[in-house]
Amino acid sequence: MIKVGITGGIGSGKSTVAKVFEVLGIPVYYADDAAKRLMNDDKELKQKIQLQFGEAVYKDGQLDRKFLADIVFNDPGKLQLLNALVHPATLQDAEKWMHQQSTPYAIKEAALIFESGAHEELDYVIGVYAPAPLRIQRAMQRDKISREEVMARMNKQIDETIKMRLCDFVITNDEQELLIPQVTALHQKLSAK
């Protein structure tokens, strides 16, 4: 089975593209959702997070996401530390999930495929591209955050131009080009491999 990643910057529409693949019958592993689940359910990971960020990071056994975000998003070193704990657990979980799939290919959707090293475990990576002004607008509306907060998150990701060059395929999600024909064509290509 072919392992495919989908990536793109904040607000690019990665999840939208992934959902189109799901409609076509392709299973999708959503790395962000998995990371959130693992930070609550994986005992070893929880212990490591508490050791590094304190007992207060969990309330009633559940991760206090806002508390943790306030710590890591203002301190690059602490964000790097959190990623160093969470990424290996997510990579392992994704690998296990991939081996359980029976379709011609399966997809892992993640913003940080290159940054986390996940691309090394994948056969192909699809990039979802959207121009920066559109990405900023989408993220502000979706997450109810300020332009400055979106920019801060964007600055923590690989430059979009570089990221798209690293990808094997690029889908343009700029509200000009039709999305479904691009996904369908790529689905046919990947199903034939």
QUIZIUR-V710164 format. One line per field, one symbol per residue. ss: DSSP state (~ for helix, > for strand, _ for the rest). psi: psi as a letter, one per 40 degrees, with the letter a starting at -180 (. if undefined). A space follows every 10 residues. Layout:
# QUIZIUR-V710164
ss = ???
psi = ???
This chain:
# QUIZIUR-V710164
ss = _>>>>>>___ ___~~~~~~~ ~~~____>>> ~~~~~~~~~~ ~_~~~~~~~~ ~~~_~~~>>_ _>>_~~~~~~ ~~___~~~~~ ~~~~~~~~~~ ~~~~~~~~~_ ____>>>>>_ _______~~~ ~__>>>>>>_ _~~~~~~~~~ ~~~___~~~~ ~~~~_____~ ~~~~~~__>> >>______~~ ~~~~~~~~~~ ~__
psi = ihhhihiiih edfddddddd dddeehihhh dddddddded dhdddddddd ddeideehhf eihgdddddd ddeehddddd dddddddddd ddddddddee ieidiiihhi dfdddeeddd eidihhhhhi iddddddddd ddefiidddd ddddeeiihd dddddeidih hhgeedihdd dddddddddd de.
